[in-house]
Amino acid sequence: MTLGCCGALSAETIIYSNDPAPGDFFTSTEVAPDGAAQALSTPGWYYANVRQDGTVGINTTFAKDGNGSVYFDTTSGAGKADVLYVPGGSLGGTLNDLKTFGYDWLRTDGSTNPGTQAPSLRLILSGTGGLRTLVFEPYYTYYQPDPVPTGHWVSSDAVDGGDALFWQTGDPNQTTHDLTYWQGLYGDYSVVGLSFGVGSGWSDHFTGAVDNVRIGFNGADATVYNFEVVPEPSSVAMGLIAGAAGLAAAARRRRSK
């Protein structure tokens, strides 16, 4: 157990790339609205909505807290790329129960899209009115009217005591309201998924990354999803060999006593 975002206890879950180092670089030239998707080896996780030369992948390009993170790259306003997690049921509670939500993100100094844009984080809800998606963008809660930071990792709390700002997909004006407002509308809706990503209307070039996505509900520890590159088969084998050698040496020492 570790101390996670906002003082809440959290447990780490590692989500691995499909390919060994340097990892995944999933891209597609498909067009809107849906783009291309690819399942990850961990059930429920997908590269999703990848279109118009958008690229996404767990790889070593911007490694953080391990050997990897989720890399994103788009080259035009038509490009888009997401990571989606939909386990097929509740993530652990309702919107009213949400106590922890956040992530670490990076926008590179070389990105030329508008300076207000950084990877967004989304909650997927299910209730009597169907599915709803709420979108958190760090600019609205923490940085406006200034550009978001570049060139280093930033950790964003998407709860912020209920004051973090979200907008709802389908709203052409992207009107933001704080989390408390949305809990008043959809508080009894179950949180059935999350996603994060970049693009769709982001002109010019963006490069960046996401790691350590956090979510937790009242009455339970939060989960931190840490994205890592799957170990090379040879390194796994060497680890097993080293472990076996250590056990054998320990056994010999015990016999010699």
N, C-alpha and C positions, 0 to 999 in steps of 0.2 A: 504494500500500500504506500502511496505517496501523497504528499500534500499538493492538490491540484489548484486550478483556477479558483480564485475568490475564496480561498480558505477551505474549500470542500475536499473531503477525502476522495481519492480517485484511484481507479485501477486501470492499468495500461493494457490495451489490446493492440497487437501488431498486425497490420494489414500489409501483406507482401506483394511485390510486383509479380507479374507472370514470368518474366525473364530474368536470368541472372545478370550481374553487373555488365554494362552500366544500367540495366533496367529497361523499362518500357518507354516507348515514344509512339503512342497511338495517334494516328492522324487520318484525316478523311477529306476528300474533295466534295462530298455530298453537300446538297443545298438544304435550305430551310424547308419545312419547319423542324424536322426531327433530327436530321443528321445520322451519324453512325454510332453504334454502341459495341462494347466488348466486355464480357464478364471477367471479373478477377477471380483468382482461385479461392478467395474467401467468400462463402455464400452470401448473397445479397448485395455485394459491391460490384459496381459497374463504372467503366468509362462511358459517358453518355453525352448525347447532343453534340457530337463532334462533327463540325462541318467547315467547309470553305477554308481548308488548310489550317484549321485549328489543330493544336497538338496538346496531348495530355499524357502523363505517365508517371508512375512511381519510379524514380531513377536517382542517380547519384549527383546530378547537376548542382543542386543546392542542398546538399545533405545537412540535416539538422537533428541533433539528439540521436545519432546513429549514422547509418550509411545512406539514408535517402530522405526524400520528401516527394510531394506531388508537384511535378513540373507542369507549367502552362505556357503556351505560346500562341498568340494570334497575330496575323499580319495585316488585317483589314477589318472594316466595320462589319463585314459579313461573317467573319470567323467567330467560332464559339467552341468551348470545351468545358465539360463538367465531370465531376465524380458524383455518383449517386449511390445512396445506401437505402435499400428497402428490404428489410428482412422478412416481410410477409406477415407482420403483426405489429403490435405496439413496441416502441423502443423503451417503454417502461412507465408511461404515465400520460396524463393529459397536459394540455397547454397550461392549465392552472397549476399543475404539479411541477412545472419546469423550474429548476433552481440553478442549473449550470448550463451554459451554452457559450461556446467560443472557439477560437482557433488562433494559430500563428500563421502569418502570411508575409509574403515578400513581394515587393515591386522593385524591379531592377532600375538602376540609374539610367540605363539605355532605353527604357520604354518611352515611346513617343506619343502614345495615346493621351487623352486629357488627364491631367494630374489629379483629378478627383477620383479616378477609377482604380480600384484594387479588387482582388478576388472577393466575391460575395459568398455569404453563408445562408442556407435556406432551411426552414422547417416545413415539413410536409405533414398536413393534418387531415384527419378523416372524422366526419361526424354526420349529423342528420342532413346537412346541406350538401354532402359530398366531400370531395377533396378540396383543400385550400393550401396554398403555398405562400409563406411569408418570407421576405427577403431582407437580410441585414447587409448593409454596405457601411464599412467603417467611417467613410467620409461624413455621412449625415449625423452620426452620433458624436464623433470625436474631433473632426477636423475642419468642418466648414467655417469660414469661407476659404481656408487655406488648402493647398494640395496635401495629399497624403504623403507620409514619409517614403523615401526611396533608399535603396542600397543596403538595407539591413532588415532583419526580421522584426516584426511587430506582433505583439500578443493583444488580441481584442476580446473583450468581454461583451457578449451579445445578450446579456441579461441586464447588467448595470443597475441592479435594484429595481428593475421594472422600467427604467428610463431609456433603455436602448431602443433605437428607432428602426422600424420595419415598414416596408410597403408590401402590398399584396399583388401577386401576378394577376394580370388581366386588367389592372388599373392603368390606363394610358398615361395618366399624369404622374404615376409613381408617388402618390401622396404618402408621406411617412407619418406614422403614429407610434407612440411608445408601446412597449410590450404590454403594459397595464391596459391600454385601450383594446388591444387585440384579445387579451384575456377576457375582457368584458363581452366580446362578440363570440369568441370560439373557445372559451375556457374549458368546456367539457369535451372538446374534440380531442381524440387520441393522437399523439405524435407517432406517426407510422413510418417516417423516413426523414432523411436529411440529405442535402446536397451542397456542393460548393463548386464555384467555377468562375469563368471569365468570358468576356466577349458579348456579341450581339449588339451591334451599334457602337462598339469601341473603335473609333477610327484610328488608323495608323497601327503601330506595332506595340504589343505588350508582351513582356516576358516576366515571369515570376513563379511563385510556388506557395504551397499550403502544407502545414503539418500540424500535428497535435490537436485534432478536432475533439472538442470536449462536449459532452452532454450528460446531464444528470437530473434526477427527479427527487422530490421530497420522499424521505423514508429509505433512500438507497444511496450507495456511493456512486459518484459520477464515473463515467468511462472516458478515457483518453485514447483516441485512435491515432497510433503512431505509424507512419508509413515508411516502410523499409524495403530495400532491394533484397530479393530472395538470395540466400547464400549459394555460392557455387557448389555443385555436387562434390567437388574435390575437397572444398573446405569443410563441408559437413563430414565427409569420410575421415579427413584428418583429425577432426574434433573427436569423432568416435574412437579412432585409433589411439589418440592421446589419452582419452578417458580410460580405455581398456588397459593401456600400458600403466597408467597410474594405479588402477585397481590391482594389477598383477604385482607391481612393486610393493604396494601396501601389504598384499598377502604374503610376499616373501619376507618382509620385515617382521610380520606377526609370527611366521614359522621359525624365524631365526632367534626369537626371544626365548 
